[in-house]
Amino acid sequence: MIKRISSGGEFEAKLGYCRAVVAGGWVHVAGTVGQGNDVVEQCRSALTIIEKALAEAGAGFADVVRVTYMLPDKAEFESCWPILSETFGANPPAATMIECGLIDPKYRIEIEVAAYLPE
């Protein structure tokens, strides 16, 4: 069985995706950007959106096994480390950071996660 979780964002319909998909005991959360004036605010906002999707699927940050961070400027990543350590530090997932262009220059970070549903 596949369950699709929508956040109601305008781009979900435009691009043909949903915030998260639950399938085979896994939760796959789409790349998520947040709102804010800088990378730190956007990081916190993105994590809040991700946390809501995980909760709707029946999981939490402790269940995340893989995280990918995408930033247009790798130099900004270090300022997010305290937030990420607070979020994932007790249950660290495998992680990758990629420097790349994002859909809009106003976005400073995009975060994607995969979680294993607790039994």
C-alpha positions, 0 to 999 in steps of 0.5 A: 500500500502507498500513502501520499502526504500532501502539504498543500503547497502550490508547487505540488500540483504544478510539478506533480509531486507530494510532500511525502510518500509512505511505501513498504515501511519507508517514508520518503520526504521530498526536498523541502525548502523553508521560509525566512531571510537567511539559511538558518531561518530557512533550515528551521522552517524546512525541518518544521515542514519535514517534521509535520510530514513525518508525524503524519506518516507515523514517524519522527526525526529519530526514524530518519536513516538518510538526509540530503542537504542541498545548498547553492553556497556550501559556505552557508552550511556550517551555520546550520550545523547546530540546528541539525545536531539538535534535530538529528544528533541523538539518532544521526542518519547517513548524510550528504551535502550537495552544492547546487542551484535550487529552484529559486535564488531566494532559497538557501537550503533544501532538505530531503529525508528518508525514514523507516517507520517504527514497528 
